[in-house]
Amino acid sequence: MLRKKSVIVLLVFSLIMLSASGTLSAGFDVAAGAAVLMEASTGQLLFDKGSDTPLPPASITKLMTLLLALEAVEKGQVAWDEQVIASERVWRMGGSEMFLKIGQEVTFRDLLTGIAVVSANDACIAVAEHLAGSEEVFVQRMNERAAELGLTNSRFHNSSGIPAPGHEMSARDIAVMSRHLIQNHPKVLELYAQREFTFNNIRQFNRNPLLGRFPGADGLKTGWTDEAGYCLVGTAVQNDVRLISVVLDTADELARLTASQELLNYGFRNFKMHTAAAAGGPIGEGVPVRDGRKLLAAVTSKEEVRVVLPEGREPGELELLITNPANLQAPVTAGTSAATLEVRLDGTTLTTAELVTAEDIARANFFVRLLRTITSLFRNLFS
């Protein structure tokens, strides 16, 4: 009996050690209802805890409000210095605010600054009404944009994140949206990195506890309600690597800060960026081309393909697979979309990239095509 128990204990211990050696995240956790850590340039998740669970996001909602606002500026639908008139509904909005008054004129820039720095609910309503006529119509646009970005576990009922049944986001969706914001609208980091904001002679301070405390931190957004708990989307850059951390449903402000710092430290200390494929370099044997002088077209990536690897792992351990080949028929010009590159480690896909043809492939003459057809017929016949 004693020997049997010893064998069971040994097996359990072996399984634990195997699990620990298989992934760096084994044994690492943070005190949050849900959390993710993402590398910004690749979108790789380095840590995942309940990432697809829809939860109340509180003021993290405002990231989507800012995204629509910045897109409107980019499209020329509104100018930074354009004057916006605050409505009575704006004035009546409670919670965190920049203290807009009924009929007060305020620049669009100040509204976005108020949203980013002091999480102003009244500014969210003002932006929504100015861009869409009403918050209700603006919220429809928020949900449409979420669908376009592939945010499958997000549903908005207002522009500020005040509690509402069914108003939810997942940690993964928040990270994806944050990455999109940073990559496509870097101006947002200038807004979120501001440490204070004074409006109507009222001085308020940025609520992000990472700013000035965690090395390289320059955003993004805090949130809190009784329903959501304490939430934070953080981002920081160290050694040219940007990480995005998301913690939802933590117990208090200290727990929120601690979990965010632990995630960012975990990422910066345990992972490194590596090049999986150089820009313009040959990848694999190529992609088939029908009726071409050459049967295979060489393919390459237009841009350098980078991945984040755990410490101790090397690029030579990566597997580069050409998938989803296009139905190419000669003639083919260089730069034609040809396939997808999948970069895998231990069977897990880390990132993907578009592959294009690296050369022109002319159409084979009639006799070559005929010979290939006859050869194929005989091969199929005898097989």
C-alpha positions in Angstrom: 0.0 0.0 0.0 2.8 2.4 0.9 4.6 1.5 -2.3 1.5 2.3 -4.3 1.1 5.7 -2.7 4.7 6.5 -3.4 4.2 5.7 -7.1 1.2 8.0 -7.2 3.1 10.8 -5.5 6.0 10.3 -7.9 3.6 10.5 -10.9 2.0 13.6 -9.7 5.3 15.3 -9.1 6.5 14.3 -12.6 3.4 15.8 -14.1 3.9 19.0 -12.2 7.5 19.2 -13.3 6.6 18.5 -16.9 4.0 21.2 -16.9 6.4 23.7 -15.4 9.1 22.9 -18.0 6.6 23.2 -20.9 5.6 26.8 -20.3 7.0 29.7 -18.4 3.6 30.8 -17.3 3.2 27.6 -15.2 3.2 28.7 -11.6 2.8 32.4 -12.4 -0.5 34.1 -11.7 -1.9 37.5 -10.8 -4.8 38.3 -8.4 -7.4 39.4 -10.9 -10.7 38.0 -12.2 -9.2 38.1 -15.7 -5.9 39.2 -17.1 -3.8 39.2 -20.3 -0.3 40.3 -21.3 0.2 41.1 -25.0 3.3 42.1 -27.0 2.1 45.0 -29.1 4.0 44.7 -32.4 3.0 41.0 -32.9 -0.2 40.7 -30.9 1.2 37.6 -29.1 -0.4 36.8 -25.8 2.3 36.1 -23.2 -0.1 35.5 -20.3 -3.8 34.5 -20.4 -6.2 34.2 -17.5 -9.8 34.1 -18.4 -9.1 36.3 -21.5 -12.4 35.5 -23.3 -14.7 36.0 -20.3 -17.0 39.0 -20.8 -16.9 41.2 -17.7 -18.0 44.8 -16.9 -15.1 47.0 -18.1 -16.1 50.2 -16.3 -14.2 53.3 -17.7 -12.0 51.1 -19.9 -15.0 51.5 -22.2 -13.7 55.0 -23.0 -10.9 53.5 -25.2 -13.6 52.8 -27.8 -15.0 56.3 -27.4 -11.6 57.7 -28.0 -11.0 55.4 -30.9 -14.1 56.7 -32.7 -13.2 60.2 -31.9 -9.6 59.9 -33.3 -10.9 58.2 -36.4 -13.3 61.1 -36.9 -10.4 63.5 -36.7 -8.4 61.5 -39.2 -11.3 61.4 -41.6 -11.7 65.2 -41.4 -15.1 64.9 -39.8 -14.0 67.1 -36.9 -11.0 69.3 -36.1 -9.0 69.3 -32.9 -9.8 73.0 -32.3 -13.5 72.7 -33.2 -15.8 74.1 -30.6 -18.4 71.8 -29.0 -21.3 73.1 -27.0 -22.2 71.2 -23.8 -25.8 70.1 -23.5 -27.9 69.8 -20.4 -27.4 66.0 -20.6 -23.7 66.6 -20.5 -24.0 68.8 -17.5 -26.2 66.3 -15.7 -23.7 63.4 -16.2 -22.3 62.3 -12.8 -19.3 60.3 -11.8 -15.8 61.4 -12.8 -16.0 64.6 -14.9 -14.3 67.7 -16.2 -17.2 69.8 -14.9 -18.7 71.1 -18.1 -21.5 73.6 -17.8 -24.7 73.9 -19.8 -24.0 75.8 -23.0 -20.3 76.0 -22.4 -18.0 75.9 -25.5 -15.1 73.5 -25.3 -12.6 72.4 -27.9 -12.7 68.8 -29.2 -9.1 68.5 -28.1 -10.0 69.4 -24.5 -12.8 66.9 -24.5 -10.4 64.1 -25.6 -7.9 65.2 -23.0 -10.5 65.1 -20.3 -11.6 61.6 -21.3 -7.9 60.3 -21.3 -6.6 62.1 -18.2 -9.5 62.4 -15.8 -11.9 59.8 -17.3 -14.5 62.5 -17.8 -18.0 61.0 -18.3 -19.4 64.3 -19.3 -16.8 64.6 -22.0 -17.9 61.2 -23.4 -21.5 62.4 -23.8 -20.3 65.7 -25.4 -18.2 63.7 -27.9 -21.0 61.3 -28.7 -23.6 64.0 -29.2 -21.2 66.0 -31.4 -20.2 63.1 -33.6 -23.5 61.2 -33.9 -26.2 63.5 -32.7 -27.0 61.4 -29.7 -25.3 58.9 -27.4 -27.6 56.2 -28.5 -26.6 56.5 -32.1 -22.9 56.8 -31.1 -23.2 53.5 -29.1 -24.5 51.8 -32.2 -21.3 52.9 -33.9 -19.2 51.6 -31.0 -20.7 48.2 -31.4 -20.3 48.2 -35.2 -16.7 49.1 -34.8 -16.1 46.4 -32.2 -17.4 43.9 -34.7 -15.1 45.2 -37.4 -12.2 44.8 -35.1 -13.1 41.2 -34.2 -14.0 42.0 -30.6 -16.3 39.0 -30.2 -16.9 39.4 -26.4 -17.7 43.1 -26.3 -21.1 44.8 -26.1 -21.5 48.5 -25.3 -24.6 50.2 -23.9 -23.1 53.6 -23.3 -20.0 55.7 -24.1 -18.5 56.0 -20.6 -18.7 52.6 -19.0 -21.3 53.4 -16.3 -22.9 50.1 -15.1 -25.6 48.7 -17.5 -26.9 45.1 -17.9 -25.0 43.4 -20.7 -22.3 46.2 -21.0 -19.2 43.9 -21.2 -15.8 43.4 -22.6 -13.2 40.6 -22.3 -9.6 41.1 -21.4 -8.5 39.8 -24.8 -10.8 42.3 -26.6 -9.5 45.1 -24.5 -5.9 44.2 -25.4 -6.7 43.9 -29.1 -8.5 47.3 -29.1 -5.6 48.9 -27.1 -3.1 47.6 -29.6 -5.1 48.9 -32.5 -5.3 52.3 -30.9 -1.6 52.5 -30.2 -0.5 51.3 -33.6 -3.0 53.3 -35.7 -3.4 56.4 -33.5 -0.2 57.0 -31.6 -1.5 60.4 -30.6 -3.5 58.6 -28.0 -0.3 58.0 -26.0 0.3 61.7 -25.8 -3.1 62.1 -24.3 -2.8 59.3 -21.8 0.7 60.2 -20.7 -0.3 63.6 -19.4 0.0 63.7 -15.6 -2.7 66.4 -15.0 -5.4 68.4 -16.6 -6.8 71.8 -15.6 -10.2 72.9 -16.9 -12.6 75.5 -15.6 -9.8 76.3 -13.1 -10.2 72.8 -11.6 -6.9 70.9 -11.5 -7.2 67.1 -11.7 -4.5 64.4 -11.9 -4.2 61.3 -14.1 -5.5 58.2 -12.3 -3.1 55.7 -13.9 -0.9 54.5 -11.0 1.8 53.2 -13.5 2.7 56.6 -14.7 5.9 57.8 -13.1 6.2 54.5 -11.1 6.8 51.8 -13.7 9.7 52.3 -16.1 8.6 53.1 -19.6 4.9 53.3 -18.7 2.9 55.8 -20.9 -0.7 54.6 -20.6 -3.5 53.6 -20.8 -6.7 53.5 -18.8 -8.1 52.8 -15.3 -11.7 51.8 -14.4 -13.7 51.1 -11.4 -17.3 50.4 -10.4 -18.8 48.1 -7.8 -19.8 45.7 -10.5 -16.4 45.8 -12.4 -14.0 46.0 -9.5 -10.7 47.8 -10.0 -9.5 47.5 -13.6 -6.4 48.8 -15.5 -5.0 48.7 -19.0 -1.3 49.4 -18.8 1.3 49.8 -21.4 5.1 50.3 -21.2 8.1 50.3 -23.5 11.5 48.8 -22.5 14.4 48.1 -25.0 12.1 48.9 -27.9 9.5 46.3 -26.8 6.0 47.5 -25.9 3.8 45.4 -23.7 0.1 45.8 -23.0 -1.3 44.5 -19.7 -5.0 44.1 -18.8 -6.3 43.3 -15.3 -10.0 43.2 -14.6 -11.9 42.7 -11.4 -9.2 43.2 -8.8 -10.0 43.9 -5.2 -8.7 47.4 -4.7 -6.3 50.1 -6.0 -3.3 48.4 -4.6 -4.2 45.0 -6.0 -4.8 46.6 -9.4 -1.4 48.2 -9.4 0.4 45.1 -8.1 -1.2 42.8 -10.7 -0.3 45.2 -13.5 3.3 45.6 -12.3 3.7 41.8 -11.9 2.4 41.2 -15.5 4.7 43.8 -17.1 7.7 42.7 -15.1 7.0 39.1 -16.0 6.9 40.0 -19.7 10.0 42.1 -19.8 12.1 39.7 -17.7 11.1 36.4 -19.3 10.6 37.1 -23.0 12.8 38.5 -25.8 12.1 39.6 -29.3 13.6 37.6 -32.2 13.5 37.7 -36.0 11.7 34.7 -37.5 12.1 35.7 -41.1 14.0 38.6 -42.7 12.2 41.0 -45.0 12.8 40.1 -48.6 14.5 36.8 -47.8 13.4 33.5 -49.4 10.9 31.4 -47.3 10.3 27.7 -48.0 10.3 26.0 -51.4 7.8 28.4 -52.9 4.1 28.3 -54.0 2.8 26.3 -57.0 2.0 28.3 -60.2 -0.2 26.8 -62.9 1.0 27.1 -66.5 4.2 28.9 -65.4 7.6 28.5 -66.9 8.6 27.6 -63.4 6.3 25.3 -61.3 7.1 27.1 -58.1 7.2 30.8 -57.3 9.7 31.9 -54.7 7.9 33.8 -51.8 9.0 36.3 -49.2 7.6 38.6 -46.6 7.6 42.3 -47.3 8.4 43.1 -43.7 10.5 41.5 -41.0 8.6 38.8 -39.2 9.3 39.0 -35.4 8.2 36.8 -32.6 8.5 36.9 -28.8 10.2 33.8 -27.4 10.6 32.7 -23.8 14.1 33.1 -22.4 16.2 30.1 -23.3 14.4 29.5 -26.6 16.1 30.3 -29.9 14.8 31.2 -33.4 16.3 27.9 -34.7 13.5 26.1 -32.7 10.8 27.8 -34.7 8.8 26.1 -37.4 8.0 28.2 -40.5 5.0 26.8 -42.4 3.6 28.1 -45.7 -0.2 27.8 -45.5 -3.3 29.0 -47.4 -1.5 29.1 -50.8 -3.3 31.2 -53.4 -4.5 29.8 -56.7 -1.7 31.3 -58.8 -1.8 31.1 -62.6 0.9 32.4 -64.9 1.7 35.1 -65.7 2.5 36.2 -62.2 4.2 39.4 -61.2 6.5 39.9 -58.2 4.7 41.2 -55.1 1.5 39.2 -55.7 -0.2 37.9 -52.5 0.7 34.2 -52.5 0.2 32.5 -49.1 0.4 32.9 -45.3 3.4 32.2 -43.2 2.7 30.6 -39.8 5.4 30.7 -37.2 5.1 28.0 -34.7 6.8 26.9 -31.5 6.1 23.5 -30.0 3.0 23.3 -32.3 1.6 26.6 -31.2 1.2 29.4 -33.7 2.9 32.5 -32.5 2.2 34.8 -35.4 1.3 34.9 -39.0 2.4 37.1 -42.0 1.4 37.6 -45.6 3.8 36.1 -48.2 4.1 37.5 -51.6 5.8 36.3 -54.8 9.5 37.3 -55.0 9.8 37.0 -58.8 7.9 37.3 -62.1 6.7 34.0 -63.5 6.0 34.0 -67.2 3.5 31.7 -68.8 4.9 28.5 -70.3 4.5 28.0 -74.1 1.9 25.7 -75.6 4.2 22.7 -76.1 5.5 22.8 -72.5 1.9 22.9 -71.1 0.9 20.1 -73.4 3.8 17.9 -72.3 2.9 18.5 -68.7 -0.7 17.6 -69.3 0.3 14.3 -71.0 2.8 13.5 -68.3 0.2 14.1 -65.7 -2.3 11.8 -67.5 0.1 9.0 -67.7 1.2 9.4 -64.1 -2.5 9.3 -62.9 -3.2 6.3 -65.2 -0.3 4.2 -63.8 -0.9 5.2 -60.3 
